[in-house]
Amino acid sequence: MPPEGPQRPMRPRRLQGPLGQAGMAFLIPGLLLAGPVSGYLLGLLIQRWTGWGQWVLLLMVALGLITGIRESIRIIRNLQRQSDS
């Protein structure tokens, strides 16, 4: 029977060391590829569902690319903070 007291929320572990940092760095190309691809697929779905023009597709690809770049910058900043400390 599990204890009935308040439980602490799980905190994500920080990846430390060279292997953890390399793993985080290898995420960047995947993010830069997955953002526009998922934007394209979502834009294609919206375009077919609503019948709107090609601009929806282009807008969704642009948003996906912006999101991928933003997340890549966030990862790079975290890696720099970890290497400085």
C-alpha atoms as one frame of an Amber mdcrd trajectory, in Angstrom:
protein
   0.000   0.000   0.000   1.587   3.354  -1.037   2.005   6.116   1.562  -0.793
   8.668   1.612   1.260  11.789   2.367   1.863  14.619  -0.066   4.192  13.632
  -2.844   6.877  15.793  -4.345   6.484  16.511  -8.045   9.065  14.837 -10.211
  11.757  17.200 -11.424  13.553  16.564 -14.691  17.141  15.454 -14.250  19.828
  17.702 -15.595  22.012  16.044 -18.136  25.548  16.618 -17.017  28.874  15.657
 -18.398  30.028  15.438 -21.970  27.591  12.691 -22.973  24.575  14.581 -21.697
  25.678  17.749 -23.441  26.356  15.871 -26.675  22.907  14.311 -26.489  21.307
  17.723 -26.102  23.391  19.093 -28.991  22.233  16.245 -31.237  18.625  17.353
 -30.680  19.171  20.602 -32.569  19.197  19.230 -36.155  16.130  17.153 -35.373
  14.284  20.198 -34.079  15.234  22.245 -37.122  13.884  19.497 -39.348  10.812
  18.493 -37.336   9.435  22.033 -36.981   8.929  22.794 -40.675   7.873  19.215
 -41.484   5.179  19.212 -38.820   4.139  22.721 -39.915   3.841  21.503 -43.498
   1.717  18.514 -42.505  -0.513  20.591 -40.261  -0.826  23.285 -42.941  -1.720
  20.669 -45.542  -4.389  19.260 -43.230  -5.851  22.710 -42.546  -5.731  23.616
 -46.234  -7.616  20.496 -47.294 -10.101  20.721 -44.449 -10.977  24.394 -44.917
 -10.240  24.889 -48.616  -8.091  27.966 -47.976  -5.245  28.853 -50.305  -1.536
  28.074 -50.235  -0.828  30.872 -47.752  -1.973  28.664 -44.853   0.609  26.071
 -45.814   3.374  28.686 -46.028   2.332  30.243 -42.726   2.423  26.914 -40.906
   5.851  26.021 -42.342   7.156  29.437 -41.232   5.728  28.959 -37.740   7.305
  25.515 -37.543  10.676  26.896 -38.583  10.449  29.729 -36.055   9.570  27.238
 -33.326  12.500  24.991 -34.248  14.923  27.923 -34.190  13.542  29.157 -30.866
  13.914  25.761 -29.202  17.415  25.358 -30.648  18.460  28.701 -29.169  17.020
  27.642 -25.802  19.018  24.398 -25.867  22.216  26.216 -26.850  21.778  28.681
 -23.971  21.232  25.830 -21.514  24.343  24.060 -22.794  26.371  27.251 -22.382
  25.101  27.707 -18.829  26.027  24.126 -17.967  29.511  24.443 -19.430  30.128
  27.748 -17.589  29.195  26.318 -14.207
